[in-house]
Amino acid sequence: MMPAVLIVMVGFDYQRILDGVRYWNGRFGIRKIYLLYDRKRDKYGEASRRNARDLKNDLKIFNPELVPYNPQSYEETFITLYKLIRKETELNKYQVLIDSTSTTKEAHGAAITVSLMFQGVRVYVVPPVQRGWYVPELDSNVCPQCGGSGRIDYDQWFEDKRKVPGATPQEVFLPGSRLEKPSWDEERVLLALEAHGGRADSIKSIIEWCGEDPYDATMKNRFGRTVAKLERAGLVESKERSKTKKVALTEFGRILAKAMRAFNAEKQKISNP
């Protein structure tokens, strides 16, 4: 059975994350763990950083790698996950498990979306045995459950919250048919557009940016088909003019292109340490 790499988006939960690690390690054998922690300087970031540090120690047998990100940004989460997933599935040939137990809806959505682009990726959550936990303000001792009439110490609440045990992990099932990964030509077009502000006045410009001959009929047909396919996939949009076609990245296309560029930079660093 193929071993797994685990990507954990660390939030307020602690024990449930450990429960998930034990569960999947028993099933597949975990080779590496990435701990994605909230880099923001607020109460959520404070909890995430504390848990990430302690998880790194408790899971030191797996030599976890700490990765900062903003879980409230779909774009940043998508790019962060894309780099890690593509590296582990394409370069290292591992399956990837993503723990979405303790993160935002934005990050969870990004995890689902990027996972659909790769084979061998699973997303799961570890539900709590007990629900209904509250989150006091970092700079206040007022207890939200008491309507302001009672008080709770943040540090004590934090210690209690992160020790809540988990039930059996619940996998978020994904369809067998994934989003088709862009071809080499499609990736070139996306990267060229992203490097030039996300839009081109004509396909001719894109061909030139890709280092090809824009006057070659075969090349024009080839790039025309590539742009059409990207448009059907929702990655670019075009607008016909009299003799040319303006092409622009969609919002998702822009995020995907940025993720591809980040992955290529990471791959270059690995190839040339």
C-alpha positions in Angstrom: 0.0 0.0 0.0 1.4 3.4 -1.0 2.7 5.4 2.1 1.3 8.8 2.8 2.3 12.4 3.4 0.0 14.3 5.8 -0.8 18.0 5.5 -2.4 19.4 8.7 -4.1 22.8 8.8 -3.6 23.6 12.4 -6.1 25.7 14.3 -7.5 25.5 17.8 -7.8 21.7 17.9 -4.9 19.6 19.2 -6.0 16.1 20.5 -8.2 15.5 17.4 -5.2 16.2 15.2 -3.2 13.6 17.1 -6.0 11.2 16.8 -6.1 11.6 13.1 -2.4 11.1 12.7 -2.6 7.9 14.7 -5.5 6.7 12.6 -3.9 7.2 9.2 -0.5 6.1 10.3 -2.0 2.8 11.3 -3.7 2.5 7.9 -1.0 3.7 5.5 2.2 4.6 7.3 3.0 8.3 7.3 6.3 9.3 5.8 6.1 13.1 6.4 3.9 15.7 8.0 3.4 19.3 7.1 2.0 21.5 9.9 0.3 24.6 8.3 -0.1 27.2 11.0 -2.0 30.5 10.9 0.6 33.3 10.5 -1.9 36.1 11.5 -1.2 38.1 14.7 -4.7 37.6 16.3 -6.3 35.1 18.7 -6.6 32.5 16.0 -3.0 32.8 15.0 -1.9 32.6 18.6 -3.7 29.3 19.1 -2.5 27.9 15.8 1.2 28.7 16.5 1.0 27.2 20.0 -0.5 24.0 18.7 1.9 23.8 15.8 4.9 24.1 18.1 3.6 21.5 20.5 2.5 19.2 17.6 6.0 19.4 16.1 7.4 18.2 19.4 4.7 15.4 20.0 5.1 14.2 16.4 8.9 14.6 16.2 9.2 11.0 15.0 7.8 12.2 11.7 10.1 15.3 11.6 7.2 17.7 10.9 7.8 20.8 8.8 6.1 24.0 9.9 4.5 26.0 7.1 3.0 29.5 7.6 -0.1 30.6 5.7 -3.3 32.6 6.1 -6.3 30.2 6.4 -8.7 33.1 5.8 -7.3 33.6 2.3 -8.6 31.1 -0.3 -5.8 32.2 -2.7 -3.0 31.8 -0.2 -4.3 28.5 1.1 -4.7 27.2 -2.5 -1.2 28.2 -3.5 0.3 26.7 -0.3 -1.5 23.4 -0.7 -0.8 23.2 -4.5 2.9 23.4 -4.0 3.0 20.7 -1.4 0.6 18.4 -3.1 2.2 18.6 -6.5 5.6 18.1 -5.0 4.6 15.0 -3.1 2.4 13.4 -5.7 4.5 14.2 -8.8 8.0 14.3 -7.6 8.0 11.9 -4.6 5.1 9.7 -5.7 3.3 9.6 -2.4 -0.4 9.8 -1.7 -1.4 12.9 0.3 -3.9 13.2 3.2 -5.2 16.6 4.2 -6.5 17.2 7.7 -9.2 19.9 7.4 -10.5 19.4 11.0 -9.4 22.7 12.4 -9.5 25.4 9.8 -11.7 28.0 8.1 -14.4 27.4 5.5 -12.2 29.3 3.0 -9.2 27.0 3.6 -11.5 23.9 3.6 -12.9 25.0 0.2 -9.4 25.5 -1.2 -8.3 22.1 0.1 -11.2 20.4 -1.7 -10.7 22.3 -4.9 -6.9 21.7 -5.2 -7.4 18.0 -4.2 -9.6 17.5 -7.2 -6.7 18.3 -9.5 -4.5 15.4 -8.3 -4.9 11.6 -8.0 -4.1 10.0 -4.7 -5.3 12.9 -2.5 -7.7 12.5 0.4 -9.3 15.2 2.6 -10.7 14.3 6.0 -12.0 15.8 9.3 -11.9 14.4 12.8 -15.2 15.3 14.5 -15.2 16.1 18.2 -16.8 13.8 20.7 -18.3 16.9 22.4 -19.4 19.9 20.3 -20.3 23.5 21.2 -16.9 24.9 22.3 -16.6 28.7 22.5 -13.8 31.1 21.7 -13.0 33.9 24.2 -11.2 37.0 23.0 -7.4 36.9 23.3 -7.3 40.2 25.1 -10.4 39.7 27.3 -11.5 37.3 30.0 -15.1 37.8 29.3 -16.8 34.4 28.7 -19.2 34.5 25.7 -21.3 31.7 27.0 -22.0 33.7 30.2 -23.2 36.8 28.3 -20.5 38.9 30.0 -21.5 38.0 33.5 -18.8 35.3 34.0 -15.1 35.2 33.2 -12.8 32.6 31.9 -9.0 32.6 31.6 -7.8 32.3 28.0 -4.8 30.1 28.8 -7.0 27.7 30.8 -9.6 27.7 28.1 -6.9 27.0 25.5 -5.4 24.1 27.4 -8.9 22.5 27.9 -9.9 23.2 24.2 -6.9 21.6 22.6 -7.2 18.4 24.6 -10.7 17.5 23.4 -10.5 13.9 22.0 -11.6 13.0 18.6 -13.9 10.3 17.2 -13.1 8.2 14.2 -11.9 10.4 11.3 -14.5 11.2 8.6 -13.1 11.3 5.1 -14.5 13.9 2.8 -15.2 11.7 -0.2 -14.1 13.0 -3.6 -15.3 11.9 -7.1 -13.1 9.5 -9.0 -12.8 11.8 -11.9 -10.5 14.7 -11.1 -10.2 18.1 -12.7 -7.8 17.6 -15.7 -4.3 18.9 -15.0 -3.2 21.5 -17.6 -0.9 20.2 -20.3 2.5 21.7 -20.9 1.2 24.1 -23.5 -1.7 25.1 -21.3 0.6 25.7 -18.4 2.9 27.9 -20.6 -0.1 30.0 -21.6 -1.3 30.4 -18.0 2.2 31.4 -16.8 2.7 33.8 -19.7 -0.5 35.5 -19.0 0.1 35.7 -15.3 3.6 37.2 -15.9 2.1 39.9 -18.1 -0.6 41.2 -15.8 -3.2 38.5 -16.5 -4.3 39.5 -20.0 -3.1 39.7 -23.6 -4.4 41.8 -26.5 -4.1 38.8 -28.9 -3.1 35.2 -29.1 -0.2 36.4 -31.1 1.2 38.1 -28.0 0.9 34.9 -26.0 2.8 33.0 -28.7 5.6 35.5 -28.6 5.7 35.4 -24.8 6.1 31.6 -25.0 9.1 32.1 -27.3 7.4 30.7 -30.4 6.9 32.1 -33.9 3.6 34.0 -34.1 3.6 33.9 -37.9 3.8 30.1 -38.1 0.4 28.8 -39.1 0.9 25.5 -37.2 1.8 27.4 -34.1 -1.2 29.8 -34.4 -3.5 26.8 -34.7 -1.9 25.0 -31.8 -2.1 28.0 -29.4 -5.6 28.8 -30.6 -6.7 25.3 -29.6 -4.9 25.6 -26.3 -6.6 28.9 -25.4 -10.0 27.4 -26.4 -9.5 24.5 -24.1 -8.5 26.7 -21.2 -11.6 28.8 -21.8 -13.8 25.7 -21.7 -12.1 24.8 -18.4 -12.9 28.2 -17.0 -9.3 29.3 -16.6 -9.3 32.0 -19.2 -11.9 34.2 -20.9 -11.7 35.8 -24.3 -13.3 38.6 -26.3 -13.3 38.7 -30.1 -12.3 41.8 -31.9 -12.2 42.4 -35.6 -9.0 40.4 -36.3 -7.7 39.4 -32.9 -8.9 37.8 -29.7 -8.2 39.4 -26.3 -7.5 36.8 -23.7 -7.5 37.2 -19.9 -7.1 34.9 -16.9 -10.2 34.2 -14.8 -9.8 34.7 -11.1 -9.3 30.9 -10.6 -7.0 30.9 -13.6 -4.9 33.6 -12.0 -4.7 31.8 -8.7 -3.7 28.5 -10.4 -1.0 30.3 -12.5 0.4 31.8 -9.3 0.4 28.4 -7.7 2.2 26.9 -10.7 4.9 29.6 -10.6 5.4 29.0 -6.9 5.8 25.3 -7.5 8.3 25.8 -10.3 10.4 28.0 -8.1 10.3 25.4 -5.4 11.2 22.7 -7.9 14.2 24.8 -9.1 15.5 25.1 -5.5 15.3 21.3 -5.1 17.1 20.7 -8.3 19.8 23.3 -7.5 20.3 23.2 -3.7 
